[in-house]
Amino acid sequence: MRWRRWIQPAFLICLLAIAARLIPGPRVIDDAFITFRYARNLLAGNGLVYNPGEAVLGTTTPLYALLMALAGAVSGGTRAPFPTLALAINTAADAATCALLILIATSLGHRRAGVAAALVWAIAPMSVTFAIGGMETSLFVALTTGTLYLYLTDRLVAASLCAGLSLVTRPDALLFIGPLAIDRALRGLKGRSPGHAATPVSVRELGAFIAPVAAWGVAGAFIYGSPLPHSIQAKVLAYHLPAEAALVRLMQHYATPFLDHLTFGTLWIGIGLILYPVLFGLGVLMVIRDRRAIWPALIYPWVYFLAFAIADPLIFRWYLTPPLPMYFLGIFLGVERLGRDLRAGFLPPLLISVAVALTLRGWILRPDHGPTRPAPDMAYIQLELLYEKVAQELGPQLAPGEVLAAGDIGALGYYTDARILDTIGLITPIALDYYPLPPEDYAINYAIPSRLIEDQAPDWLVMLEVYGRNTLLQDPSFARRYSLVEEIPTDIYGSRAMLVFHRNTPNE
């Protein structure tokens, strides 16, 4: 009995999730370094800021930044190993998500679908990459999944608190919380089902949700002028995208939840666009009659799809992860129903095994850069390693008070601790005055406006060649005022090199 307790699927899958993150170790994404620097400045007494003395909210995840600062406070202060701390927090969060998926499916009477969803989440490159990458994605998903489980089990005050915390973690939590709030309001008016009394929303529920949201709202308004991240506005103005770019990327993603294209090629996308929504729909129809309260979670992947397709932002890879747990669960519920309707008991275990095998194709045993331990192939950090190398070389040359300009500010800012001019404007509001650029200036997103560099005159500029190909590198004025001090060959993003410039003194 004791051994049987330890070898339960939930326990083993949680262990698998932990191993799948600890084995690769930290492979930190550039954006995560931005949050780390916010946390480090808070511990240094500079406040939750990127550049000391500049109150700009350039991170989209204030709760995660505060959590990182708290973890850092008990493990070295400003010298805390933030990549390792992030890995520990994210690993715990993803293990919790695996357990929650099983508990949710069990409450629906379909435990096997939950086990399958948890198993895929444990090893999915879209999950693991951003856990080891230091992003807030794992915490965000654990909070939203926890909100759902608590709601389904009528722990409404705890669910409200979890929902409030998820909203302080990322603003797009509204896409998950909104449908849940509608369902909760309906329950308050007419009860859960005929013959059951209504359950009005209590003051404690409202208070549990409002407390973290209001606390951050007041603090954000007082410190930054608004609790909303400034980086949202920057991303809208600075990036140049076709009108359908987000829609196409989302369709590709929803058609290949198990990275099917790695095995079957891109032609599979057409099949997946039909297959997986149909399976998801079958799963929804199977459970919705018995547990109506599950509908907000099962429409969440599609609400998310529509919101991002309409907004049409530049889709970073971590934007694709939040709807996956519910998408996995819906698909595997559909597989369960398919097996039942066809009276083919072998079908669900077979299809689940295929999904796991397809997902594992996204892993590589020996990456060609960074740590050589097994890791998801998409955990690509060559750019971050290049910026770290530049930062280590440039750090000793930076004089106190000098300004370093860059389009990618994460690793450079974290490793140099220099005052940064962000050419995209995530933490430098004045940069937004120079956007949008004419379409011909974009060789790629992150194109740097020539006038921004001319007007702000940073002491140093670090950029991929492609960022300035149609702007700075075509500007004779820039060539007169700045000298190229280092050129590192690289083909990242179609670039020819990483370039380091220094502003000439008047005598040069």
C-alpha positions as CSV (number, residue, x, y, z in Angstrom):
1,M,0.0,0.0,0.0
2,R,2.8,2.4,0.8
3,W,4.6,1.8,-2.5
4,R,1.3,2.1,-4.4
5,R,0.8,5.5,-2.8
6,W,4.1,6.7,-4.1
7,I,3.7,5.4,-7.7
8,Q,0.4,7.1,-8.4
9,P,0.4,8.7,-11.9
10,A,0.0,12.2,-10.4
11,F,3.1,11.8,-8.3
12,L,5.2,10.3,-11.1
13,I,4.1,13.0,-13.6
14,C,5.0,15.7,-11.1
15,L,8.4,14.1,-10.7
16,L,8.8,14.0,-14.5
17,A,7.9,17.7,-14.8
18,I,10.6,18.5,-12.2
19,A,13.2,16.4,-13.9
20,A,12.3,17.9,-17.4
21,R,13.2,21.3,-16.0
22,L,16.2,20.5,-13.7
23,I,18.0,18.5,-16.3
24,P,18.4,21.3,-18.9
25,G,19.0,23.9,-16.2
26,P,18.6,27.6,-16.7
27,R,18.6,28.7,-20.4
28,V,17.4,32.3,-19.8
29,I,15.5,34.3,-22.3
30,D,16.4,38.0,-22.8
31,D,13.1,39.3,-21.5
32,A,13.5,37.4,-18.3
33,F,16.7,39.3,-17.6
34,I,14.6,42.5,-17.6
35,T,12.4,41.2,-14.7
36,F,15.6,40.0,-12.9
37,R,17.0,43.5,-13.1
38,Y,13.8,45.0,-11.7
39,A,14.0,42.6,-8.8
40,R,17.7,43.4,-8.2
41,N,17.1,47.1,-8.2
42,L,14.3,46.7,-5.6
43,L,16.7,44.8,-3.4
44,A,19.4,47.5,-3.9
45,G,16.9,50.1,-2.5
46,N,16.4,51.7,-5.9
47,G,12.7,50.7,-6.1
48,L,11.0,48.4,-8.6
49,V,12.7,50.1,-11.6
50,Y,15.0,49.2,-14.5
51,N,17.2,52.3,-14.4
52,P,17.6,53.9,-11.0
53,G,15.7,57.2,-10.8
54,E,13.4,56.3,-13.8
55,A,9.9,55.2,-12.7
56,V,8.9,53.2,-15.7
57,L,7.1,49.8,-15.6
58,G,8.8,48.0,-18.4
59,T,8.0,44.5,-17.1
60,T,4.5,43.0,-17.8
61,T,4.6,40.8,-14.7
62,P,4.8,42.8,-11.5
63,L,3.9,39.9,-9.2
64,Y,6.7,37.7,-10.6
65,A,9.2,40.6,-10.2
66,L,8.2,41.0,-6.6
67,L,8.4,37.2,-6.1
68,M,11.9,37.2,-7.6
69,A,12.9,40.0,-5.3
70,L,11.5,38.1,-2.3
71,A,13.4,35.0,-3.3
72,G,16.5,37.0,-3.8
73,A,16.2,38.6,-0.4
74,V,16.7,35.3,1.3
75,S,19.4,34.0,-1.1
76,G,22.1,36.6,-1.5
77,G,20.3,39.9,-2.0
78,T,21.5,41.8,-5.1
79,R,24.0,39.0,-5.8
80,A,21.2,36.3,-5.7
81,P,21.3,33.8,-8.6
82,F,18.1,34.9,-10.2
83,P,18.2,32.4,-13.1
84,T,18.4,29.6,-10.6
85,L,15.7,31.1,-8.4
86,A,13.4,31.5,-11.4
87,L,14.0,27.9,-12.4
88,A,13.1,26.7,-8.9
89,I,9.9,28.8,-8.8
90,N,8.8,27.8,-12.3
91,T,9.6,24.1,-11.7
92,A,7.3,24.0,-8.6
93,A,4.6,25.9,-10.5
94,D,4.6,23.5,-13.5
95,A,4.5,20.5,-11.2
96,A,1.5,22.0,-9.5
97,T,-0.2,22.6,-12.9
98,C,0.3,18.9,-13.7
99,A,-1.4,17.9,-10.4
100,L,-4.2,20.4,-10.9
101,L,-4.9,19.1,-14.4
102,I,-5.4,15.6,-13.0
103,L,-7.6,16.9,-10.2
104,I,-9.7,18.9,-12.6
105,A,-10.3,16.0,-14.9
106,T,-11.0,13.7,-12.0
107,S,-13.7,16.1,-10.8
108,L,-15.2,15.8,-14.3
109,G,-15.2,12.0,-14.1
110,H,-12.5,11.6,-16.7
111,R,-9.2,11.2,-14.8
112,R,-7.4,9.6,-17.7
113,A,-7.8,12.7,-19.9
114,G,-6.2,14.7,-17.0
115,V,-3.3,12.3,-16.7
116,A,-2.7,12.6,-20.4
117,A,-2.9,16.4,-20.4
118,A,-0.5,16.6,-17.4
119,L,1.9,14.1,-19.0
120,V,2.2,16.3,-22.1
121,W,2.4,19.5,-20.1
122,A,5.3,18.0,-18.1
123,I,7.4,17.5,-21.2
124,A,6.0,20.0,-23.7
125,P,8.8,22.3,-25.1
126,M,6.3,25.2,-25.0
127,S,6.1,24.6,-21.2
128,V,9.7,23.6,-20.4
129,T,11.4,26.3,-22.6
130,F,9.9,29.2,-20.7
131,A,10.2,27.6,-17.3
132,I,14.0,27.2,-17.8
133,G,14.0,30.5,-19.6
134,G,13.1,32.4,-16.4
135,M,9.8,33.7,-17.7
136,E,6.6,34.2,-15.6
137,T,4.6,31.8,-17.8
138,S,4.7,28.8,-15.4
139,L,3.5,30.9,-12.5
140,F,0.8,32.4,-14.6
141,V,-0.5,29.1,-15.8
142,A,-0.4,27.5,-12.3
143,L,-2.5,30.4,-10.9
144,T,-5.1,30.3,-13.7
145,T,-5.3,26.5,-13.4
146,G,-5.5,26.7,-9.7
147,T,-8.3,29.3,-10.0
148,L,-10.3,26.8,-12.1
149,Y,-9.8,23.9,-9.7
150,L,-10.8,25.9,-6.7
151,Y,-13.8,27.3,-8.5
152,L,-15.0,23.8,-9.5
153,T,-14.6,22.5,-6.0
154,D,-16.6,25.5,-4.6
155,R,-13.6,27.0,-2.7
156,L,-14.8,30.4,-4.0
157,V,-12.8,32.7,-1.7
158,A,-9.5,30.9,-2.5
159,A,-10.5,30.9,-6.2
160,S,-11.0,34.7,-6.1
161,L,-7.7,35.2,-4.5
162,C,-5.9,33.1,-7.0
163,A,-7.7,34.9,-9.8
164,G,-6.6,38.3,-8.4
165,L,-3.0,37.1,-8.2
166,S,-3.1,35.9,-11.8
167,L,-4.2,39.3,-12.9
168,V,-1.3,41.0,-11.1
169,T,1.0,38.4,-12.8
170,R,-0.2,39.2,-16.3
171,P,-2.9,41.6,-17.6
172,D,-4.2,39.1,-20.1
173,A,-5.5,37.0,-17.2
174,L,-8.7,38.9,-17.9
175,L,-9.2,36.5,-20.8
176,F,-9.5,33.6,-18.3
177,I,-11.1,35.5,-15.4
178,G,-13.8,37.2,-17.5
179,P,-15.8,34.0,-18.4
180,L,-15.4,32.7,-14.9
181,A,-16.8,35.9,-13.5
182,I,-19.8,35.7,-15.8
183,D,-20.4,32.1,-14.7
184,R,-20.1,33.1,-11.1
185,A,-22.6,36.0,-11.5
186,L,-25.0,33.6,-13.1
187,R,-24.7,31.2,-10.3
188,G,-25.4,34.0,-7.9
189,L,-28.6,34.8,-9.7
190,K,-30.1,31.4,-10.4
191,G,-28.1,28.7,-8.7
192,R,-26.0,26.0,-10.3
193,S,-28.9,23.9,-11.5
194,P,-32.7,23.8,-11.3
195,G,-33.8,23.1,-7.7
196,H,-30.7,24.5,-6.2
197,A,-30.7,27.9,-4.4
198,A,-28.7,30.8,-5.8
199,T,-25.3,31.4,-4.2
200,P,-24.8,35.2,-4.1
201,V,-21.2,36.5,-4.4
202,S,-20.0,37.1,-0.9
203,V,-18.1,40.1,0.4
204,R,-15.2,37.7,1.2
205,E,-15.0,36.5,-2.4
206,L,-15.0,40.1,-3.7
207,G,-12.4,41.1,-1.1
208,A,-10.1,38.2,-1.9
209,F,-10.1,39.2,-5.6
210,I,-9.9,42.9,-5.1
211,A,-7.1,42.9,-2.4
212,P,-4.1,42.0,-4.6
213,V,-5.5,43.9,-7.7
214,A,-6.3,47.1,-5.7
215,A,-2.9,46.9,-3.8
216,W,-1.1,46.7,-7.1
217,G,-3.4,49.3,-8.7
218,V,-2.7,51.9,-6.0
219,A,1.1,51.1,-5.9
220,G,1.4,51.2,-9.7
221,A,-0.5,54.4,-10.0
222,F,1.6,56.0,-7.2
223,I,5.0,54.9,-8.5
224,Y,4.5,54.8,-12.3
225,G,1.4,56.9,-12.9
226,S,-0.5,53.8,-14.0
227,P,-0.5,50.1,-12.9
228,L,-0.5,49.0,-16.6
229,P,2.9,48.1,-18.0
230,H,4.4,50.8,-20.2
231,S,5.8,48.0,-22.4
232,I,2.3,47.2,-23.8
233,Q,2.2,50.7,-25.5
234,A,5.8,50.3,-26.7
235,K,5.1,47.0,-28.4
236,V,2.0,48.4,-30.2
237,L,4.0,51.4,-31.6
238,A,7.4,49.9,-32.4
239,Y,6.6,46.7,-34.2
240,H,5.7,46.6,-37.9
241,L,3.5,43.7,-38.8
242,P,1.1,42.5,-41.6
243,A,-2.5,42.7,-40.5
244,E,-2.9,38.9,-40.5
245,A,0.5,38.0,-38.8
246,A,-0.9,37.0,-35.4
247,L,-3.8,35.1,-36.9
248,V,-1.5,33.0,-39.1
249,R,0.8,32.2,-36.2
250,L,-2.0,31.2,-33.9
251,M,-3.5,29.0,-36.5
252,Q,-0.2,27.2,-37.0
253,H,0.1,26.8,-33.2
254,Y,-3.4,25.4,-32.6
255,A,-3.0,23.0,-35.5
256,T,0.2,21.5,-34.0
257,P,-0.2,21.4,-30.2
258,F,2.1,18.3,-30.0
259,L,4.6,19.8,-32.5
260,D,3.2,17.4,-35.1
261,H,4.9,19.4,-38.0
262,L,8.3,18.2,-36.8
263,T,7.3,14.6,-37.7
264,F,4.8,15.1,-40.5
265,G,5.9,18.3,-42.1
266,T,4.0,21.6,-42.6
267,L,1.3,19.9,-44.7
268,W,0.0,18.5,-41.3
269,I,-1.1,22.0,-40.4
270,G,-4.1,21.7,-42.7
271,I,-5.1,18.4,-41.0
272,G,-4.5,19.7,-37.5
273,L,-6.6,22.8,-38.1
274,I,-9.6,20.4,-38.4
275,L,-8.6,17.4,-36.3
276,Y,-7.8,19.1,-33.0
277,P,-10.7,21.6,-32.9
278,V,-13.0,18.7,-33.7
279,L,-11.6,16.5,-30.9
280,F,-11.7,19.5,-28.5
281,G,-15.4,20.0,-29.5
282,L,-16.2,16.4,-28.8
283,G,-14.6,16.6,-25.4
284,V,-16.6,19.8,-24.6
285,L,-19.9,18.2,-25.5
286,M,-19.1,15.1,-23.4
287,V,-18.5,17.0,-20.1
288,I,-20.5,20.2,-20.4
289,R,-23.9,18.7,-19.7
290,D,-22.8,17.3,-16.3
291,R,-20.5,20.1,-15.2
292,R,-21.6,23.4,-16.7
293,A,-19.2,25.3,-14.5
294,I,-16.3,24.0,-16.7
295,W,-17.5,26.0,-19.8
296,P,-15.3,29.1,-19.0
297,A,-12.2,27.1,-19.0
298,L,-13.1,25.2,-22.2
299,I,-13.8,28.4,-24.1
300,Y,-10.6,30.0,-22.8
301,P,-8.3,28.7,-25.6
302,W,-10.7,30.2,-28.2
303,V,-11.2,33.5,-26.3
304,Y,-7.4,33.7,-26.2
305,F,-7.1,32.9,-29.9
306,L,-9.6,35.6,-30.9
307,A,-8.2,38.3,-28.6
308,F,-4.7,38.0,-29.9
309,A,-5.7,37.5,-33.5
310,I,-7.7,40.7,-33.4
311,A,-5.1,42.7,-31.4
312,D,-2.4,41.4,-33.9
313,P,0.6,41.9,-31.6
314,L,4.1,40.5,-32.5
315,I,3.6,36.9,-31.2
316,F,6.5,36.0,-29.0
317,R,6.8,32.3,-28.3
318,W,5.7,32.6,-24.7
319,Y,2.4,34.2,-25.8
320,L,1.5,30.8,-27.2
321,T,1.8,28.8,-24.0
322,P,-1.0,29.9,-21.6
323,P,-4.0,28.3,-23.4
324,L,-2.2,25.0,-23.9
325,P,-3.2,23.2,-20.6
326,M,-6.9,23.7,-21.3
327,Y,-6.4,22.9,-25.0
328,F,-4.6,19.6,-24.1
329,L,-7.3,18.7,-21.7
330,G,-10.1,19.4,-24.2
331,I,-8.4,17.4,-26.9
332,F,-7.9,14.4,-24.6
333,L,-11.5,14.6,-23.4
334,G,-12.4,14.3,-27.1
335,V,-10.1,11.3,-27.4
336,E,-11.9,9.7,-24.5
337,R,-15.2,10.3,-26.2
338,L,-14.0,9.0,-29.5
339,G,-12.9,5.7,-27.9
340,R,-16.2,5.4,-26.1
341,D,-18.3,6.1,-29.2
342,L,-16.3,3.7,-31.4
343,R,-16.2,1.1,-28.6
344,A,-12.5,1.0,-29.1
345,G,-10.9,0.9,-25.6
346,F,-7.5,0.7,-27.1
347,L,-7.8,4.0,-29.0
348,P,-7.3,6.5,-26.1
349,P,-4.1,4.9,-24.8
350,L,-2.8,4.6,-28.3
351,L,-3.5,8.2,-29.2
352,I,-2.1,9.5,-25.9
353,S,1.1,7.6,-26.6
354,V,1.3,9.1,-30.0
355,A,0.9,12.6,-28.6
356,V,3.6,12.0,-26.1
357,A,6.0,10.6,-28.8
358,L,5.3,13.6,-31.1
359,T,6.0,16.0,-28.2
360,L,9.3,14.4,-27.4
361,R,10.5,15.1,-31.0
362,G,10.8,18.7,-29.8
363,W,13.7,17.8,-27.5
364,I,17.4,17.6,-28.4
365,L,19.9,15.4,-26.5
366,R,22.9,17.7,-27.0
367,P,22.2,21.4,-27.8
368,D,24.9,23.0,-29.9
369,H,25.2,26.1,-27.6
370,G,24.9,26.7,-23.9
371,P,24.7,23.7,-21.5
372,T,25.0,20.5,-23.4
373,R,22.4,18.6,-21.4
374,P,19.1,17.5,-23.0
375,A,16.7,20.4,-23.6
376,P,13.9,21.5,-25.8
377,D,15.2,22.5,-29.3
378,M,13.3,25.8,-29.1
379,A,15.2,26.7,-25.9
380,Y,17.5,28.8,-28.2
381,I,19.7,31.2,-26.3
382,Q,22.5,32.0,-28.8
383,L,21.5,35.7,-28.9
384,E,21.5,35.9,-25.1
385,L,24.9,34.2,-24.9
386,L,26.3,36.7,-27.4
387,Y,25.0,39.6,-25.5
388,E,26.5,38.2,-22.3
389,K,29.8,37.9,-24.0
390,V,29.6,41.6,-25.2
391,A,28.5,42.7,-21.7
392,Q,31.5,41.0,-20.1
393,E,33.9,42.7,-22.6
394,L,32.1,46.1,-22.5
395,G,31.5,46.3,-18.7
396,P,35.1,47.3,-17.7
397,Q,35.0,50.1,-20.4
398,L,31.8,51.7,-19.3
399,A,32.5,54.9,-17.3
400,P,30.1,55.8,-14.5
401,G,27.0,57.6,-15.8
402,E,27.6,56.5,-19.4
403,V,24.5,55.4,-21.3
404,L,24.3,52.2,-23.3
405,A,21.7,52.0,-26.1
406,A,20.3,48.7,-27.4
407,G,17.3,47.1,-29.0
408,D,17.6,43.9,-26.8
409,I,18.1,45.2,-23.3
410,G,17.8,42.1,-21.1
411,A,21.1,40.3,-20.9
412,L,23.1,43.5,-21.7
413,G,21.4,45.4,-18.9
414,Y,21.6,42.5,-16.4
415,Y,25.3,41.8,-16.9
416,T,26.6,45.4,-17.3
417,D,24.2,47.1,-14.9
418,A,24.7,50.2,-17.1
419,R,22.1,52.9,-17.6
420,I,20.2,51.7,-20.6
421,L,18.5,53.5,-23.4
422,D,16.0,51.1,-24.8
423,T,15.5,51.8,-28.5
424,I,12.2,50.0,-28.6
425,G,10.9,52.0,-25.7
426,L,10.0,49.2,-23.2
427,I,11.7,51.1,-20.4
428,T,12.5,54.4,-22.2
429,P,9.2,56.3,-22.9
430,I,10.9,59.0,-25.0
431,A,11.8,56.4,-27.6
432,L,8.1,56.1,-28.5
433,D,8.2,59.6,-29.9
434,Y,10.2,58.2,-32.8
435,Y,7.7,55.5,-33.8
436,P,6.1,54.3,-36.0
437,L,8.9,54.3,-38.6
438,P,8.2,54.3,-42.4
439,P,7.8,50.7,-43.7
440,E,11.0,51.0,-45.7
441,D,13.0,51.4,-42.5
442,Y,12.2,47.9,-41.4
443,A,14.6,45.2,-42.4
444,I,13.2,43.4,-39.4
445,N,11.3,44.4,-36.3
446,Y,13.5,46.2,-33.8
447,A,14.6,48.7,-36.5
448,I,16.4,51.6,-34.6
449,P,15.3,55.1,-35.5
450,S,18.3,57.2,-36.6
451,R,16.8,60.4,-35.0
452,L,16.5,58.7,-31.6
453,I,20.3,58.0,-31.5
454,E,21.0,61.5,-32.9
455,D,18.9,63.3,-30.3
456,Q,19.7,61.2,-27.3
457,A,23.3,60.7,-28.1
458,P,24.0,57.5,-26.0
459,D,27.7,56.9,-25.3
460,W,27.5,53.3,-26.5
461,L,25.3,51.4,-28.9
462,V,25.1,47.6,-29.2
463,M,22.9,46.1,-32.0
464,L,22.5,43.3,-34.5
465,E,23.4,44.7,-37.9
466,V,19.9,44.0,-39.2
467,Y,18.4,46.4,-36.6
468,G,20.2,49.3,-38.3
469,R,20.5,48.0,-41.8
470,N,18.0,50.5,-43.3
471,T,18.4,53.3,-40.7
472,L,21.6,54.0,-38.8
473,L,23.9,52.2,-41.2
474,Q,22.6,54.3,-44.1
475,D,23.0,57.6,-42.1
476,P,26.1,59.6,-42.8
477,S,25.6,61.6,-39.7
478,F,25.7,58.5,-37.6
479,A,28.9,57.4,-39.3
480,R,30.5,60.7,-38.4
481,R,29.5,60.6,-34.7
482,Y,30.1,57.0,-33.9
483,S,33.0,54.6,-34.3
484,L,32.7,50.8,-34.7
485,V,34.8,49.3,-32.0
486,E,33.8,45.6,-32.3
487,E,32.1,43.4,-34.9
488,I,31.2,39.9,-34.0
489,P,30.0,37.7,-37.0
490,T,26.6,36.1,-36.5
491,D,23.6,35.2,-38.7
492,I,21.0,35.5,-35.9
493,Y,17.7,36.9,-37.4
494,G,19.4,37.2,-40.8
495,S,22.0,39.6,-39.4
496,R,25.6,39.8,-40.6
497,A,27.1,40.7,-37.3
498,M,26.7,42.0,-33.7
499,L,28.0,45.6,-33.8
500,V,29.4,47.7,-30.9
501,F,29.7,51.5,-31.4
502,H,31.2,54.2,-29.3
503,R,30.3,57.9,-29.6
504,N,33.3,60.0,-30.7
505,T,34.5,62.8,-28.5
506,P,34.6,66.3,-30.0
507,N,38.3,65.9,-30.9
508,E,37.9,62.6,-32.7
